[in-house]
Amino acid sequence: MKIVLLGNSPLAISAAWGLCQSETACEIVFVSDAASSKNTNRFVPSKGEASGRLRDLVESNALSASDTEISCSNSPEGLSGADVIILLPPMGQSGFRSAQASKTTGIALARRFIPEIQQNASDAKILVAVSPANYIAAWIHQALNGGNIIGLGNGTATAHLTAEIAKHVEVSVKDVTALAIGSDWETYPLPQYCRVNGIPLAQLMSNTEIESLCEAVSKRCPYTTQSEYTLISHILQVVSAIALDKKRVMSVGTHVAAGETSVYLNVPAQIGSDGITSIVPLELDQQQREQFKKLVAQSAEDQSP
């Protein structure tokens, strides 16, 4: 499988390292944003540092006996034959940013690459790791008039929910499964779908404790760029599901059609070799149904062309 990492992102080297170690790709290509990098490959702040880190990646790859081929390209031809394209945050997009600033930066980056993707890799699965992920994914979906596009904006909420459940119940995170849905601006944990080795959360925590936990997760700042390790972990999970056709169910940014309205929301979807193949239906209580309707309405307004 060929994976292309797009943009001048300092996360690209770390993401590539994880992909090499997982052995999910036979080829990884760094395609830089030449329009903003003045024809130099800037996946790290300076050209000298970039070449050093890339050399280190290649050599460490050899030491760990990974056969993944690594190359760089400042040309759109580097996209040719890509199975998965990962749009990474541009340089400087870290920490707190206003919603509008994140939108403007993300769309500007996507706009520069869309013509190149259409020309060289129209069948590739596109993973959007740029905040706000659902907004950018919806824009790309409209620009390409379809496609298999996955937003990676729900990793932080899911990770936080999983970690907090494990901490509260005092169990290994390996035994915890957690589910949260939402948009770029709202997150709603679904406690009825959270389990500890198959045991419903309601049997291990009081209703008050569950409500407090859900409120804490929902309050996490929605348009703060995900931290490096959380984002890379999310990328690796989704790429692995595609590369190995795992048919995993994960809450990711997914194209959802509700009547005549279509939006991108974080909902549980099955992911395999064809990308997102289906959305898993949920049984929601009355309050959660109202919350979902609110998510659809707000996202439809936010994501409208």
N, C-alpha and C positions, 0 to 999 in steps of 0.2 A: 504494500500500500504506500502511495506517495502522499506525504503531508507537506503542505506549504504554510509557512508562518509569515503572515503579512504585517508590515508596518515597522517603524523604527522603535521597537519596544525593548526596554532593558529586561523584560521577562522572557524574551525569546530564547536566550541561551539556556536558562533554567528549564523552560518548557521542553526544549530539544533534548536536554540531558535526561529528563524524566521519560520522554518518549523512546529514547535509545535504550534505556534500562528496562523498559517494559517490553521491548522487542515487538512493538505493534506496527512499526513502519520499516519498510525496506529502504526508503529514501526520504530525507528531510531537506527541504529547500527553504532558505531564508530569502524572501523577496522583499527588498526594502522599498520605501516610499521615496523614489528618486526625486519627486517634485519638491519635497521639503528637505531632503538630505543632500541636495546638490551633487547627485550622482556618486555619493559615497555610501557604503553600507554602514548604517549607524544603529545597530542593535544594542550598542552600549555607547556611552557618551562621546568617545573619541575614536578616531580611526585606529590609532595605535593600540588602544585598549581592546577594541573590537577584534583586531587580528589576533591579539594575544589570547583572548577568551575563546575564540573559535579554534585556535590551534590547541588550546588546552582541552576543549571539548572533543576534538578529533582524537587526540592522544589518549585521553581518559577512556574514550569509547573503545579504542584498541586494547587498552589494558583490561577492560572489563569483558573483552571478547564479544562486543556487539558488532554485528555486520552491517548496521544501518549506514547507508551512504549519506554524507553531509555535504551540501554545497550552498553557495550564495549566488544571488542574481540581482542585478539592478535593472533587468529587462523583464517585461511582461511575459516573455516566452518561458520564464521559469515556472509559470503557472500551468503550463501545458501538461496534460495527463494527470493532474492532481485529483486524488480521491477525496481528500479532506483539506479544506482551507480554513485556517484559524486567523481571525482578525483580532489582533492584540492591541491593547491600549497604547496610544502614542506616548512619546516621551513627555514627562511632566504631568501626566494624568494620574496623580496619586493623592491620597488624602481627601479632605472635604472639598467638594466643588459644588457650585450651585447647579440646579437642575438644567437651567438654560445653557450654562457654560459646558456642561457635559454633553448635552444634545448637539450643540454647535460644533464642538470638537469632534465628536463621534461621526456625525454626518459628513463633515468635511473629509475625514479620513476615508469613509466608505465610498463617498462620491468619486474619489480619485481612483479607486480600485475596481469599481463596478464594470466599466467598459472593458477592462483587461480580463476580468473574470468571464464576462459574456463571450469574449473572443477566444479565450484560451482554455477555459475550464467550466463550461456551462453546466456540466453534469455533476460537479463536485458538491459534496456536503459542506455547508458553510457554518462554522461555529463562531458566534459573535461573543467575544470576551471583552468588548468595549462597553463601558457604562454610558447611558442606560441601555442595557442589552435588549430588552423587548422593543424599545422605541427604535433602535438601530436595526434590529432584525425585521421589524415591520416595514421600515423604509426600504431595506434591501429586497424584501419580498415584493413590494410594490414596483421597485425599479426593475427587477428581473421578471416581473409578471409570474411569480411562482418560485419554485425551487425548494430544496430541502435545507431549510435554515433553522439553526438551533441557537437560542439565546442562553448564555451562561451567566445569568444574573441572580440565581437563587442559591448559589453555593454557600454563601456566608450564613444565610438564615437556616439552612438545613444543617450546616456544621454546628452552629450555635445551639440549635434545638437538640441535636444528638448529644453534644457534649454536656449540656445542662441536665438532660435526662439521666445520663450515665452518672454524673456527679451527684445528683439528688438521690437516686436509687442505690448508689454505690455499687455499680456493676461495670464491667468492661464495655467500652464503646462498641466492641465487636458484637455484643449481644443486643444492641439498640438499633431499631429501624424507626426513622422519623419522617414525617411528611408535612410540608407546608406549601401552600399555594399563594399566588399573589401576582402583583404587577411590579413595575419598576419603583412604585411609590408606596405600595402597601403589601404587607405580609400577614398571612393568616395561617398559623399552625392548625393542623387537624388532629387533635389528641386521640380521636377514636381510631385513627390509623397508625398511631405510634405504639410500638411493641418493644418488650424486653424479652428476647428469645421466645417470641410468640405470645407472651403474656400481656394482655391489654393494660395500658397505662393506668386505667381506672382502678385496677386491683392493687396497684403499688403506690399510688399517690392519692391524696384527698382531692376533692373537687376544687377546694380553695388553692391548693398547691398547683394544680394543673392550670387553673385560670391565671395565677400569678406568673407561672412559667410562660404561658402563651402571650401574656401582655408584655413581658420582658423581651421576648423574641420579636414581637411586632413593633416594638419601639426602636429597634436598631435602625440607624440612619439609612434610608433606602438608596440615596445616590452618592454614597461614599464608595469609591472604587475598592473592589475586593483586594485584600492583602495578597501578597505574592504567593505564599504557599497554599492558601485556600483556593485561589484561582487556578493555579497549576494542578492541584489535586483534582479539581472539578474537570479541567480539560482532559487529564489522563483517564478519568473514569469514563467520560463520554467517548473519547477516541478508542479506548479499549473495547467498549460495547460495540462500536461500529466495526473495528478491525476483526474482532473475533466473533461477530454476529451473536453476541450474548443475549440479545433480546431483553436487556435490563429495563426495569421500570425506574425512572428517575424524574424528579420534578425539575423541568427545564422550560425555557422559553419556547412555546409551541404555538403554531397557528391554530386558533380556535374560531370556529364558525358558530355563532349563536343567532339563528334566524337569518336576517339579512345583514347582520353585523359580523365582521371578522376582525379579530385582534390577535396580538401576541400576549400570552399570559404564562406564568409559571404554573404548570399543571403536570400531574404524573403522566408520562408518556413512555411507550415502549420503544427502545432504541436498539437497532441491529445494523446489519451490513448496508441496508438501504436508508440509514438515518432514522428519523422518526417514522414508525410504521403505523402507530395507532395511539389514541388517547384513552387512558384507563378511566372508565366511568366511576363516579363517586356517589356515595349516598350521604347527603348533607342534611343537617337539621335545619329548622326554619331560619335561625339566625345566620347560619353559614350560607344558605341559599340567597339571603338578602345581601350578604357580603359579596358573594360571587356576582350577583347582578350589578352591584356597585362597581366591582372591578371591571366588568365588561363595559359599562357605560363610561367610566372614567378613562379607560384605555382607548375606547373608540374615539373619544374626543381628543385625547392626547396624541394618538397615532394617525389621525386623519391627515391626508395629504395637504 
